[in-house]
Amino acid sequence: MSKKISNTIKTLRFFANEMTQQELAEKAGVTRQTIAAIEKDKYSPSLELAFKIADVFNVPLNEVFSYKEDE
């Protein structure tokens, strides 16, 4: 079995006053397309970007990203 990185960005955005992908992208210093790709598990962010995203939501990194067995 292989492992993959998954995330809760879409849920976190919803609970952050329904923050848009664009708003998150601006706060994290990336494009909206990058956020969309990360949300869809099509792209794994750099460690620095992962921390920036967690910082935007003021939560620990492991509340945004997890590394689990691929179902």
Predicted model as a PDB file, atoms N, CA, C, CB and O in Angstrom, pLDDT in the B-factor column:
MODEL        1                                                                  
ATOM      1  N   MET A   1       0.841  -1.206   0.000  1.00 78.00           N  
ATOM      2  CA  MET A   1       0.000   0.000   0.000  1.00 78.00           C  
ATOM      3  C   MET A   1       0.874   1.254   0.000  1.00 78.00           C  
ATOM      4  CB  MET A   1      -0.950   0.007   1.229  1.00 78.00           C  
ATOM      5  O   MET A   1       1.892   1.321   0.690  1.00 78.00           O  
ATOM      6  N   SER A   2       0.461   2.229  -0.777  1.00 89.00           N  
ATOM      7  CA  SER A   2       1.208   3.485  -0.792  1.00 89.00           C  
ATOM      8  C   SER A   2       0.502   4.508   0.088  1.00 89.00           C  
ATOM      9  CB  SER A   2       1.360   4.023  -2.238  1.00 89.00           C  
ATOM     10  O   SER A   2      -0.691   4.407   0.373  1.00 89.00           O  
ATOM     11  N   LYS A   3       1.284   5.488   0.504  1.00 89.00           N  
ATOM     12  CA  LYS A   3       0.717   6.558   1.323  1.00 89.00           C  
ATOM     13  C   LYS A   3       0.571   7.804   0.472  1.00 89.00           C  
ATOM     14  CB  LYS A   3       1.600   6.842   2.569  1.00 89.00           C  
ATOM     15  O   LYS A   3       1.266   7.985  -0.527  1.00 89.00           O  
ATOM     16  N   LYS A   4      -0.360   8.668   0.895  1.00 88.00           N  
ATOM     17  CA  LYS A   4      -0.500   9.939   0.182  1.00 88.00           C  
ATOM     18  C   LYS A   4      -0.852  11.046   1.161  1.00 88.00           C  
ATOM     19  CB  LYS A   4      -1.574   9.836  -0.922  1.00 88.00           C  
ATOM     20  O   LYS A   4      -1.350  10.798   2.259  1.00 88.00           O  
ATOM     21  N   ILE A   5      -0.583  12.264   0.738  1.00 91.00           N  
ATOM     22  CA  ILE A   5      -0.906  13.430   1.548  1.00 91.00           C  
ATOM     23  C   ILE A   5      -2.335  13.851   1.226  1.00 91.00           C  
ATOM     24  CB  ILE A   5       0.099  14.600   1.290  1.00 91.00           C  
ATOM     25  O   ILE A   5      -2.703  14.007   0.062  1.00 91.00           O  
ATOM     26  N   SER A   6      -3.124  14.028   2.266  1.00 94.00           N  
ATOM     27  CA  SER A   6      -4.478  14.556   2.065  1.00 94.00           C  
ATOM     28  C   SER A   6      -4.604  15.820   2.915  1.00 94.00           C  
ATOM     29  CB  SER A   6      -5.588  13.488   2.450  1.00 94.00           C  
ATOM     30  O   SER A   6      -3.759  16.094   3.768  1.00 94.00           O  
ATOM     31  N   ASN A   7      -5.658  16.577   2.674  1.00 97.00           N  
ATOM     32  CA  ASN A   7      -5.794  17.840   3.404  1.00 97.00           C  
ATOM     33  C   ASN A   7      -7.246  18.185   3.704  1.00 97.00           C  
ATOM     34  CB  ASN A   7      -5.161  18.965   2.614  1.00 97.00           C  
ATOM     35  O   ASN A   7      -8.180  17.605   3.151  1.00 97.00           O  
ATOM     36  N   THR A   8      -7.395  19.144   4.595  1.00 98.00           N  
ATOM     37  CA  THR A   8      -8.731  19.610   5.004  1.00 98.00           C  
ATOM     38  C   THR A   8      -8.924  21.083   4.633  1.00 98.00           C  
ATOM     39  CB  THR A   8      -8.933  19.414   6.531  1.00 98.00           C  
ATOM     40  O   THR A   8      -9.708  21.789   5.267  1.00 98.00           O  
ATOM     41  N   ILE A   9      -8.217  21.534   3.618  1.00 98.00           N  
ATOM     42  CA  ILE A   9      -8.252  22.960   3.259  1.00 98.00           C  
ATOM     43  C   ILE A   9      -9.667  23.432   2.937  1.00 98.00           C  
ATOM     44  CB  ILE A   9      -7.338  23.225   2.062  1.00 98.00           C  
ATOM     45  O   ILE A   9     -10.088  24.489   3.408  1.00 98.00           O  
ATOM     46  N   LYS A  10     -10.400  22.664   2.144  1.00 98.00           N  
ATOM     47  CA  LYS A  10     -11.749  23.087   1.768  1.00 98.00           C  
ATOM     48  C   LYS A  10     -12.631  23.278   3.012  1.00 98.00           C  
ATOM     49  CB  LYS A  10     -12.387  22.053   0.815  1.00 98.00           C  
ATOM     50  O   LYS A  10     -13.371  24.258   3.101  1.00 98.00           O  
ATOM     51  N   THR A  11     -12.554  22.355   3.960  1.00 98.00           N  
ATOM     52  CA  THR A  11     -13.323  22.465   5.204  1.00 98.00           C  
ATOM     53  C   THR A  11     -12.869  23.668   6.017  1.00 98.00           C  
ATOM     54  CB  THR A  11     -13.186  21.184   6.040  1.00 98.00           C  
ATOM     55  O   THR A  11     -13.694  24.421   6.535  1.00 98.00           O  
ATOM     56  N   LEU A  12     -11.564  23.849   6.127  1.00 98.00           N  
ATOM     57  CA  LEU A  12     -11.039  24.990   6.881  1.00 98.00           C  
ATOM     58  C   LEU A  12     -11.469  26.316   6.249  1.00 98.00           C  
ATOM     59  CB  LEU A  12      -9.505  24.919   6.959  1.00 98.00           C  
ATOM     60  O   LEU A  12     -11.802  27.265   6.960  1.00 98.00           O  
ATOM     61  N   ARG A  13     -11.462  26.379   4.926  1.00 98.00           N  
ATOM     62  CA  ARG A  13     -11.923  27.607   4.253  1.00 98.00           C  
ATOM     63  C   ARG A  13     -13.388  27.869   4.569  1.00 98.00           C  
ATOM     64  CB  ARG A  13     -11.721  27.502   2.721  1.00 98.00           C  
ATOM     65  O   ARG A  13     -13.775  29.010   4.822  1.00 98.00           O  
ATOM     66  N   PHE A  14     -14.202  26.825   4.556  1.00 98.00           N  
ATOM     67  CA  PHE A  14     -15.632  26.967   4.838  1.00 98.00           C  
ATOM     68  C   PHE A  14     -15.838  27.566   6.232  1.00 98.00           C  
ATOM     69  CB  PHE A  14     -16.351  25.595   4.728  1.00 98.00           C  
ATOM     70  O   PHE A  14     -16.632  28.490   6.407  1.00 98.00           O  
ATOM     71  N   PHE A  15     -15.120  27.036   7.211  1.00 97.00           N  
ATOM     72  CA  PHE A  15     -15.281  27.513   8.590  1.00 97.00           C  
ATOM     73  C   PHE A  15     -14.587  28.849   8.842  1.00 97.00           C  
ATOM     74  CB  PHE A  15     -14.744  26.480   9.556  1.00 97.00           C  
ATOM     75  O   PHE A  15     -14.785  29.456   9.894  1.00 97.00           O  
ATOM     76  N   ALA A  16     -13.785  29.310   7.900  1.00 98.00           N  
ATOM     77  CA  ALA A  16     -13.142  30.628   8.011  1.00 98.00           C  
ATOM     78  C   ALA A  16     -13.962  31.630   7.211  1.00 98.00           C  
ATOM     79  CB  ALA A  16     -11.654  30.588   7.502  1.00 98.00           C  
ATOM     80  O   ALA A  16     -13.458  32.275   6.291  1.00 98.00           O  
ATOM     81  N   ASN A  17     -15.231  31.749   7.576  1.00 97.00           N  
ATOM     82  CA  ASN A  17     -16.156  32.668   6.881  1.00 97.00           C  
ATOM     83  C   ASN A  17     -16.223  32.401   5.390  1.00 97.00           C  
ATOM     84  CB  ASN A  17     -15.739  34.111   7.114  1.00 97.00           C  
ATOM     85  O   ASN A  17     -16.312  33.332   4.589  1.00 97.00           O  
ATOM     86  N   GLU A  18     -16.179  31.117   5.013  1.00 98.00           N  
ATOM     87  CA  GLU A  18     -16.249  30.707   3.612  1.00 98.00           C  
ATOM     88  C   GLU A  18     -15.207  31.426   2.758  1.00 98.00           C  
ATOM     89  CB  GLU A  18     -17.644  30.971   3.058  1.00 98.00           C  
ATOM     90  O   GLU A  18     -15.507  31.950   1.685  1.00 98.00           O  
ATOM     91  N   MET A  19     -13.979  31.434   3.262  1.00 98.00           N  
ATOM     92  CA  MET A  19     -12.850  32.033   2.543  1.00 98.00           C  
ATOM     93  C   MET A  19     -12.739  31.407   1.148  1.00 98.00           C  
ATOM     94  CB  MET A  19     -11.520  31.842   3.340  1.00 98.00           C  
ATOM     95  O   MET A  19     -12.894  30.196   0.989  1.00 98.00           O  
ATOM     96  N   THR A  20     -12.473  32.231   0.156  1.00 98.00           N  
ATOM     97  CA  THR A  20     -12.332  31.712  -1.208  1.00 98.00           C  
ATOM     98  C   THR A  20     -10.921  31.172  -1.418  1.00 98.00           C  
ATOM     99  CB  THR A  20     -12.649  32.814  -2.252  1.00 98.00           C  
ATOM    100  O   THR A  20     -10.006  31.465  -0.648  1.00 98.00           O  
ATOM    101  N   GLN A  21     -10.765  30.383  -2.468  1.00 98.00           N  
ATOM    102  CA  GLN A  21      -9.427  29.893  -2.826  1.00 98.00           C  
ATOM    103  C   GLN A  21      -8.524  31.084  -3.120  1.00 98.00           C  
ATOM    104  CB  GLN A  21      -9.488  28.931  -4.057  1.00 98.00           C  
ATOM    105  O   GLN A  21      -7.342  31.072  -2.774  1.00 98.00           O  
ATOM    106  N   GLN A  22      -9.074  32.103  -3.752  1.00 98.00           N  
ATOM    107  CA  GLN A  22      -8.292  33.297  -4.096  1.00 98.00           C  
ATOM    108  C   GLN A  22      -7.790  34.009  -2.844  1.00 98.00           C  
ATOM    109  CB  GLN A  22      -9.132  34.260  -4.943  1.00 98.00           C  
ATOM    110  O   GLN A  22      -6.631  34.418  -2.784  1.00 98.00           O  
ATOM    111  N   GLU A  23      -8.658  34.157  -1.848  1.00 98.00           N  
ATOM    112  CA  GLU A  23      -8.247  34.814  -0.601  1.00 98.00           C  
ATOM    113  C   GLU A  23      -7.131  34.033   0.088  1.00 98.00           C  
ATOM    114  CB  GLU A  23      -9.449  34.963   0.350  1.00 98.00           C  
ATOM    115  O   GLU A  23      -6.155  34.616   0.559  1.00 98.00           O  
ATOM    116  N   LEU A  24      -7.282  32.716   0.141  1.00 98.00           N  
ATOM    117  CA  LEU A  24      -6.239  31.884   0.752  1.00 98.00           C  
ATOM    118  C   LEU A  24      -4.945  31.994  -0.042  1.00 98.00           C  
ATOM    119  CB  LEU A  24      -6.692  30.410   0.834  1.00 98.00           C  
ATOM    120  O   LEU A  24      -3.864  32.108   0.536  1.00 98.00           O  
ATOM    121  N   ALA A  25      -5.054  31.960  -1.352  1.00 98.00           N  
ATOM    122  CA  ALA A  25      -3.869  32.059  -2.210  1.00 98.00           C  
ATOM    123  C   ALA A  25      -3.108  33.355  -1.938  1.00 98.00           C  
ATOM    124  CB  ALA A  25      -4.271  31.983  -3.696  1.00 98.00           C  
ATOM    125  O   ALA A  25      -1.882  33.345  -1.831  1.00 98.00           O  
ATOM    126  N   GLU A  26      -3.834  34.471  -1.825  1.00 98.00           N  
ATOM    127  CA  GLU A  26      -3.193  35.768  -1.571  1.00 98.00           C  
ATOM    128  C   GLU A  26      -2.496  35.768  -0.217  1.00 98.00           C  
ATOM    129  CB  GLU A  26      -4.228  36.908  -1.633  1.00 98.00           C  
ATOM    130  O   GLU A  26      -1.384  36.282  -0.093  1.00 98.00           O  
ATOM    131  N   LYS A  27      -3.135  35.200   0.792  1.00 98.00           N  
ATOM    132  CA  LYS A  27      -2.540  35.169   2.131  1.00 98.00           C  
ATOM    133  C   LYS A  27      -1.327  34.246   2.190  1.00 98.00           C  
ATOM    134  CB  LYS A  27      -3.576  34.724   3.158  1.00 98.00           C  
ATOM    135  O   LYS A  27      -0.401  34.491   2.963  1.00 98.00           O  
ATOM    136  N   ALA A  28      -1.325  33.189   1.382  1.00 98.00           N  
ATOM    137  CA  ALA A  28      -0.214  32.239   1.384  1.00 98.00           C  
ATOM    138  C   ALA A  28       0.862  32.588   0.349  1.00 98.00           C  
ATOM    139  CB  ALA A  28      -0.737  30.839   1.123  1.00 98.00           C  
ATOM    140  O   ALA A  28       1.936  31.987   0.342  1.00 98.00           O  
ATOM    141  N   GLY A  29       0.572  33.556  -0.520  1.00 98.00           N  
ATOM    142  CA  GLY A  29       1.556  33.989  -1.512  1.00 98.00           C  
ATOM    143  C   GLY A  29       1.690  33.078  -2.718  1.00 98.00           C  
ATOM    144  O   GLY A  29       2.768  32.954  -3.299  1.00 98.00           O  
ATOM    145  N   VAL A  30       0.572  32.434  -3.095  1.00 98.00           N  
ATOM    146  CA  VAL A  30       0.575  31.564  -4.282  1.00 98.00           C  
ATOM    147  C   VAL A  30      -0.635  31.906  -5.152  1.00 98.00           C  
ATOM    148  CB  VAL A  30       0.553  30.048  -3.873  1.00 98.00           C  
ATOM    149  O   VAL A  30      -1.411  32.802  -4.821  1.00 98.00           O  
ATOM    150  N   THR A  31      -0.790  31.186  -6.266  1.00 98.00           N  
ATOM    151  CA  THR A  31      -1.930  31.428  -7.140  1.00 98.00           C  
ATOM    152  C   THR A  31      -3.147  30.622  -6.677  1.00 98.00           C  
ATOM    153  CB  THR A  31      -1.574  31.073  -8.595  1.00 98.00           C  
ATOM    154  O   THR A  31      -3.020  29.652  -5.929  1.00 98.00           O  
ATOM    155  N   ARG A  32      -4.313  31.039  -7.132  1.00 98.00           N  
ATOM    156  CA  ARG A  32      -5.539  30.309  -6.826  1.00 98.00           C  
ATOM    157  C   ARG A  32      -5.457  28.898  -7.392  1.00 98.00           C  
ATOM    158  CB  ARG A  32      -6.772  31.048  -7.390  1.00 98.00           C  
ATOM    159  O   ARG A  32      -5.946  27.947  -6.781  1.00 98.00           O  
ATOM    160  N   GLN A  33      -4.836  28.764  -8.560  1.00 98.00           N  
ATOM    161  CA  GLN A  33      -4.703  27.454  -9.196  1.00 98.00           C  
ATOM    162  C   GLN A  33      -3.891  26.492  -8.323  1.00 98.00           C  
ATOM    163  CB  GLN A  33      -4.043  27.598 -10.574  1.00 98.00           C  
ATOM    164  O   GLN A  33      -4.177  25.296  -8.273  1.00 98.00           O  
ATOM    165  N   THR A  34      -2.884  27.024  -7.644  1.00 98.00           N  
ATOM    166  CA  THR A  34      -2.072  26.195  -6.745  1.00 98.00           C  
ATOM    167  C   THR A  34      -2.928  25.675  -5.600  1.00 98.00           C  
ATOM    168  CB  THR A  34      -0.867  26.994  -6.194  1.00 98.00           C  
ATOM    169  O   THR A  34      -2.861  24.495  -5.256  1.00 98.00           O  
ATOM    170  N   ILE A  35      -3.732  26.555  -5.008  1.00 98.00           N  
ATOM    171  CA  ILE A  35      -4.614  26.147  -3.901  1.00 98.00           C  
ATOM    172  C   ILE A  35      -5.611  25.099  -4.398  1.00 98.00           C  
ATOM    173  CB  ILE A  35      -5.369  27.380  -3.305  1.00 98.00           C  
ATOM    174  O   ILE A  35      -5.854  24.103  -3.717  1.00 98.00           O  
ATOM    175  N   ALA A  36      -6.186  25.322  -5.577  1.00 98.00           N  
ATOM    176  CA  ALA A  36      -7.157  24.373  -6.135  1.00 98.00           C  
ATOM    177  C   ALA A  36      -6.507  23.002  -6.332  1.00 98.00           C  
ATOM    178  CB  ALA A  36      -7.723  24.898  -7.482  1.00 98.00           C  
ATOM    179  O   ALA A  36      -7.112  21.977  -6.016  1.00 98.00           O  
ATOM    180  N   ALA A  37      -5.284  22.981  -6.851  1.00 98.00           N  
ATOM    181  CA  ALA A  37      -4.585  21.715  -7.098  1.00 98.00           C  
ATOM    182  C   ALA A  37      -4.265  20.995  -5.785  1.00 98.00           C  
ATOM    183  CB  ALA A  37      -3.289  21.966  -7.890  1.00 98.00           C  
ATOM    184  O   ALA A  37      -4.371  19.771  -5.710  1.00 98.00           O  
ATOM    185  N   ILE A  38      -3.876  21.745  -4.756  1.00 97.00           N  
ATOM    186  CA  ILE A  38      -3.584  21.136  -3.454  1.00 97.00           C  
ATOM    187  C   ILE A  38      -4.862  20.546  -2.870  1.00 97.00           C  
ATOM    188  CB  ILE A  38      -2.968  22.177  -2.476  1.00 97.00           C  
ATOM    189  O   ILE A  38      -4.856  19.421  -2.369  1.00 97.00           O  
ATOM    190  N   GLU A  39      -5.955  21.299  -2.933  1.00 97.00           N  
ATOM    191  CA  GLU A  39      -7.245  20.829  -2.401  1.00 97.00           C  
ATOM    192  C   GLU A  39      -7.680  19.519  -3.048  1.00 97.00           C  
ATOM    193  CB  GLU A  39      -8.327  21.892  -2.615  1.00 97.00           C  
ATOM    194  O   GLU A  39      -8.240  18.645  -2.386  1.00 97.00           O  
ATOM    195  N   LYS A  40      -7.422  19.393  -4.331  1.00 95.00           N  
ATOM    196  CA  LYS A  40      -7.853  18.197  -5.081  1.00 95.00           C  
ATOM    197  C   LYS A  40      -6.825  17.070  -5.011  1.00 95.00           C  
ATOM    198  CB  LYS A  40      -8.111  18.558  -6.545  1.00 95.00           C  
ATOM    199  O   LYS A  40      -6.951  16.065  -5.711  1.00 95.00           O  
ATOM    200  N   ASP A  41      -5.809  17.239  -4.164  1.00 91.00           N  
ATOM    201  CA  ASP A  41      -4.737  16.240  -4.020  1.00 91.00           C  
ATOM    202  C   ASP A  41      -4.003  15.973  -5.331  1.00 91.00           C  
ATOM    203  CB  ASP A  41      -5.311  14.937  -3.491  1.00 91.00           C  
ATOM    204  O   ASP A  41      -3.500  14.872  -5.554  1.00 91.00           O  
ATOM    205  N   LYS A  42      -3.944  16.987  -6.197  1.00 94.00           N  
ATOM    206  CA  LYS A  42      -3.220  16.855  -7.461  1.00 94.00           C  
ATOM    207  C   LYS A  42      -1.790  17.363  -7.310  1.00 94.00           C  
ATOM    208  CB  LYS A  42      -3.945  17.623  -8.584  1.00 94.00           C  
ATOM    209  O   LYS A  42      -0.939  17.113  -8.163  1.00 94.00           O  
ATOM    210  N   TYR A  43      -1.536  18.078  -6.217  1.00 93.00           N  
ATOM    211  CA  TYR A  43      -0.233  18.705  -6.011  1.00 93.00           C  
ATOM    212  C   TYR A  43       0.061  18.720  -4.513  1.00 93.00           C  
ATOM    213  CB  TYR A  43      -0.197  20.155  -6.608  1.00 93.00           C  
ATOM    214  O   TYR A  43      -0.806  19.066  -3.710  1.00 93.00           O  
ATOM    215  N   SER A  44       1.276  18.347  -4.143  1.00 93.00           N  
ATOM    216  CA  SER A  44       1.700  18.414  -2.743  1.00 93.00           C  
ATOM    217  C   SER A  44       2.507  19.684  -2.550  1.00 93.00           C  
ATOM    218  CB  SER A  44       2.535  17.155  -2.334  1.00 93.00           C  
ATOM    219  O   SER A  44       3.474  19.922  -3.273  1.00 93.00           O  
ATOM    220  N   PRO A  45       2.117  20.506  -1.577  1.00 96.00           N  
ATOM    221  CA  PRO A  45       2.819  21.774  -1.370  1.00 96.00           C  
ATOM    222  C   PRO A  45       4.208  21.558  -0.765  1.00 96.00           C  
ATOM    223  CB  PRO A  45       1.994  22.690  -0.464  1.00 96.00           C  
ATOM    224  O   PRO A  45       4.489  20.514  -0.177  1.00 96.00           O  
ATOM    225  N   SER A  46       5.059  22.555  -0.920  1.00 96.00           N  
ATOM    226  CA  SER A  46       6.357  22.525  -0.243  1.00 96.00           C  
ATOM    227  C   SER A  46       6.084  22.589   1.254  1.00 96.00           C  
ATOM    228  CB  SER A  46       7.294  23.714  -0.711  1.00 96.00           C  
ATOM    229  O   SER A  46       4.994  22.970   1.680  1.00 96.00           O  
ATOM    230  N   LEU A  47       7.060  22.222   2.029  1.00 96.00           N  
ATOM    231  CA  LEU A  47       6.905  22.281   3.480  1.00 96.00           C  
ATOM    232  C   LEU A  47       6.630  23.724   3.913  1.00 96.00           C  
ATOM    233  CB  LEU A  47       8.171  21.726   4.190  1.00 96.00           C  
ATOM    234  O   LEU A  47       5.801  23.963   4.790  1.00 96.00           O  
ATOM    235  N   GLU A  48       7.320  24.676   3.304  1.00 98.00           N  
ATOM    236  CA  GLU A  48       7.122  26.089   3.644  1.00 98.00           C  
ATOM    237  C   GLU A  48       5.692  26.518   3.354  1.00 98.00           C  
ATOM    238  CB  GLU A  48       8.107  26.975   2.865  1.00 98.00           C  
ATOM    239  O   GLU A  48       5.066  27.182   4.180  1.00 98.00           O  
ATOM    240  N   LEU A  49       5.171  26.149   2.197  1.00 98.00           N  
ATOM    241  CA  LEU A  49       3.796  26.521   1.843  1.00 98.00           C  
ATOM    242  C   LEU A  49       2.793  25.833   2.765  1.00 98.00           C  
ATOM    243  CB  LEU A  49       3.500  26.159   0.374  1.00 98.00           C  
ATOM    244  O   LEU A  49       1.789  26.434   3.148  1.00 98.00           O  
ATOM    245  N   ALA A  50       3.058  24.583   3.122  1.00 98.00           N  
ATOM    246  CA  ALA A  50       2.165  23.870   4.035  1.00 98.00           C  
ATOM    247  C   ALA A  50       2.068  24.615   5.365  1.00 98.00           C  
ATOM    248  CB  ALA A  50       2.660  22.424   4.263  1.00 98.00           C  
ATOM    249  O   ALA A  50       0.978  24.764   5.917  1.00 98.00           O  
ATOM    250  N   PHE A  51       3.209  25.081   5.878  1.00 98.00           N  
ATOM    251  CA  PHE A  51       3.200  25.841   7.132  1.00 98.00           C  
ATOM    252  C   PHE A  51       2.478  27.178   6.966  1.00 98.00           C  
ATOM    253  CB  PHE A  51       4.636  26.079   7.622  1.00 98.00           C  
ATOM    254  O   PHE A  51       1.758  27.614   7.864  1.00 98.00           O  
ATOM    255  N   LYS A  52       2.670  27.829   5.813  1.00 98.00           N  
ATOM    256  CA  LYS A  52       1.984  29.112   5.569  1.00 98.00           C  
ATOM    257  C   LYS A  52       0.468  28.917   5.566  1.00 98.00           C  
ATOM    258  CB  LYS A  52       2.444  29.731   4.221  1.00 98.00           C  
ATOM    259  O   LYS A  52      -0.263  29.731   6.130  1.00 98.00           O  
ATOM    260  N   ILE A  53      -0.005  27.843   4.935  1.00 98.00           N  
ATOM    261  CA  ILE A  53      -1.444  27.573   4.884  1.00 98.00           C  
ATOM    262  C   ILE A  53      -1.980  27.315   6.293  1.00 98.00           C  
ATOM    263  CB  ILE A  53      -1.743  26.361   3.961  1.00 98.00           C  
ATOM    264  O   ILE A  53      -3.029  27.841   6.667  1.00 98.00           O  
ATOM    265  N   ALA A  54      -1.266  26.512   7.068  1.00 98.00           N  
ATOM    266  CA  ALA A  54      -1.682  26.247   8.452  1.00 98.00           C  
ATOM    267  C   ALA A  54      -1.717  27.545   9.244  1.00 98.00           C  
ATOM    268  CB  ALA A  54      -0.731  25.229   9.130  1.00 98.00           C  
ATOM    269  O   ALA A  54      -2.609  27.758  10.065  1.00 98.00           O  
ATOM    270  N   ASP A  55      -0.744  28.405   8.993  1.00 98.00           N  
ATOM    271  CA  ASP A  55      -0.648  29.687   9.687  1.00 98.00           C  
ATOM    272  C   ASP A  55      -1.848  30.585   9.376  1.00 98.00           C  
ATOM    273  CB  ASP A  55       0.650  30.397   9.302  1.00 98.00           C  
ATOM    274  O   ASP A  55      -2.363  31.269  10.261  1.00 98.00           O  
ATOM    275  N   VAL A  56      -2.289  30.580   8.118  1.00 98.00           N  
ATOM    276  CA  VAL A  56      -3.454  31.391   7.724  1.00 98.00           C  
ATOM    277  C   VAL A  56      -4.667  31.015   8.575  1.00 98.00           C  
ATOM    278  CB  VAL A  56      -3.775  31.198   6.211  1.00 98.00           C  
ATOM    279  O   VAL A  56      -5.430  31.880   9.006  1.00 98.00           O  
ATOM    280  N   PHE A  57      -4.831  29.708   8.810  1.00 98.00           N  
ATOM    281  CA  PHE A  57      -5.979  29.232   9.590  1.00 98.00           C  
ATOM    282  C   PHE A  57      -5.689  29.181  11.087  1.00 98.00           C  
ATOM    283  CB  PHE A  57      -6.396  27.856   9.110  1.00 98.00           C  
ATOM    284  O   PHE A  57      -6.571  28.866  11.886  1.00 98.00           O  
ATOM    285  N   ASN A  58      -4.435  29.496  11.466  1.00 98.00           N  
ATOM    286  CA  ASN A  58      -4.027  29.483  12.863  1.00 98.00           C  
ATOM    287  C   ASN A  58      -4.266  28.124  13.527  1.00 98.00           C  
ATOM    288  CB  ASN A  58      -4.768  30.563  13.624  1.00 98.00           C  
ATOM    289  O   ASN A  58      -4.772  28.036  14.645  1.00 98.00           O  
ATOM    290  N   VAL A  59      -3.888  27.074  12.806  1.00 98.00           N  
ATOM    291  CA  VAL A  59      -4.017  25.700  13.312  1.00 98.00           C  
ATOM    292  C   VAL A  59      -2.690  24.974  13.107  1.00 98.00           C  
ATOM    293  CB  VAL A  59      -5.186  24.936  12.594  1.00 98.00           C  
ATOM    294  O   VAL A  59      -1.870  25.401  12.294  1.00 98.00           O  
ATOM    295  N   PRO A  60      -2.472  23.872  13.843  1.00 98.00           N  
ATOM    296  CA  PRO A  60      -1.241  23.089  13.637  1.00 98.00           C  
ATOM    297  C   PRO A  60      -1.225  22.450  12.245  1.00 98.00           C  
ATOM    298  CB  PRO A  60      -1.109  21.994  14.725  1.00 98.00           C  
ATOM    299  O   PRO A  60      -2.273  22.180  11.658  1.00 98.00           O  
ATOM    300  N   LEU A  61      -0.036  22.219  11.743  1.00 97.00           N  
ATOM    301  CA  LEU A  61       0.141  21.634  10.414  1.00 97.00           C  
ATOM    302  C   LEU A  61      -0.650  20.333  10.245  1.00 97.00           C  
ATOM    303  CB  LEU A  61       1.620  21.375  10.154  1.00 97.00           C  
ATOM    304  O   LEU A  61      -1.247  20.100   9.193  1.00 97.00           O  
ATOM    305  N   ASN A  62      -0.654  19.485  11.284  1.00 96.00           N  
ATOM    306  CA  ASN A  62      -1.338  18.194  11.163  1.00 96.00           C  
ATOM    307  C   ASN A  62      -2.859  18.310  11.190  1.00 96.00           C  
ATOM    308  CB  ASN A  62      -0.892  17.280  12.269  1.00 96.00           C  
ATOM    309  O   ASN A  62      -3.561  17.314  11.022  1.00 96.00           O  
ATOM    310  N   GLU A  63      -3.370  19.526  11.402  1.00 97.00           N  
ATOM    311  CA  GLU A  63      -4.813  19.724  11.295  1.00 97.00           C  
ATOM    312  C   GLU A  63      -5.205  20.053   9.848  1.00 97.00           C  
ATOM    313  CB  GLU A  63      -5.273  20.850  12.248  1.00 97.00           C  
ATOM    314  O   GLU A  63      -6.372  19.956   9.467  1.00 97.00           O  
ATOM    315  N   VAL A  64      -4.209  20.442   9.060  1.00 98.00           N  
ATOM    316  CA  VAL A  64      -4.442  20.765   7.647  1.00 98.00           C  
ATOM    317  C   VAL A  64      -4.059  19.587   6.753  1.00 98.00           C  
ATOM    318  CB  VAL A  64      -3.644  22.022   7.240  1.00 98.00           C  
ATOM    319  O   VAL A  64      -4.801  19.222   5.841  1.00 98.00           O  
ATOM    320  N   PHE A  65      -2.900  19.001   7.021  1.00 97.00           N  
ATOM    321  CA  PHE A  65      -2.378  17.930   6.176  1.00 97.00           C  
ATOM    322  C   PHE A  65      -2.188  16.640   6.968  1.00 97.00           C  
ATOM    323  CB  PHE A  65      -1.054  18.354   5.542  1.00 97.00           C  
ATOM    324  O   PHE A  65      -1.828  16.662   8.144  1.00 97.00           O  
ATOM    325  N   SER A  66      -2.436  15.525   6.302  1.00 95.00           N  
ATOM    326  CA  SER A  66      -2.149  14.225   6.910  1.00 95.00           C  
ATOM    327  C   SER A  66      -1.511  13.326   5.859  1.00 95.00           C  
ATOM    328  CB  SER A  66      -3.445  13.570   7.490  1.00 95.00           C  
ATOM    329  O   SER A  66      -1.700  13.513   4.657  1.00 95.00           O  
ATOM    330  N   TYR A  67      -0.754  12.351   6.339  1.00 92.00           N  
ATOM    331  CA  TYR A  67      -0.046  11.421   5.473  1.00 92.00           C  
ATOM    332  C   TYR A  67      -0.528  10.031   5.830  1.00 92.00           C  
ATOM    333  CB  TYR A  67       1.513  11.547   5.622  1.00 92.00           C  
ATOM    334  O   TYR A  67      -0.117   9.456   6.838  1.00 92.00           O  
ATOM    335  N   LYS A  68      -1.410   9.493   4.988  1.00 87.00           N  
ATOM    336  CA  LYS A  68      -2.079   8.221   5.320  1.00 87.00           C  
ATOM    337  C   LYS A  68      -1.996   7.219   4.187  1.00 87.00           C  
ATOM    338  CB  LYS A  68      -3.538   8.466   5.669  1.00 87.00           C  
ATOM    339  O   LYS A  68      -1.635   7.540   3.055  1.00 87.00           O  
ATOM    340  N   GLU A  69      -2.346   5.993   4.541  1.00 87.00           N  
ATOM    341  CA  GLU A  69      -2.455   4.938   3.534  1.00 87.00           C  
ATOM    342  C   GLU A  69      -3.487   5.354   2.492  1.00 87.00           C  
ATOM    343  CB  GLU A  69      -2.843   3.576   4.185  1.00 87.00           C  
ATOM    344  O   GLU A  69      -4.561   5.848   2.835  1.00 87.00           O  
ATOM    345  N   ASP A  70      -3.165   5.155   1.247  1.00 78.00           N  
ATOM    346  CA  ASP A  70      -4.085   5.455   0.149  1.00 78.00           C  
ATOM    347  C   ASP A  70      -5.203   4.394   0.150  1.00 78.00           C  
ATOM    348  CB  ASP A  70      -3.323   5.483  -1.241  1.00 78.00           C  
ATOM    349  O   ASP A  70      -4.933   3.193   0.121  1.00 78.00           O  
ATOM    350  N   GLU A  71      -6.450   4.858   0.185  1.00 68.00           N  
ATOM    351  CA  GLU A  71      -7.568   3.892   0.215  1.00 68.00           C  
ATOM    352  C   GLU A  71      -7.803   3.231  -1.120  1.00 68.00           C  
ATOM    353  CB  GLU A  71      -8.838   4.575   0.655  1.00 68.00           C  
ATOM    354  O   GLU A  71      -8.703   2.401  -1.249  1.00 68.00           O  
TER     355      GLU A  71                                                      
ENDMDL                                                                          
END                                                                             
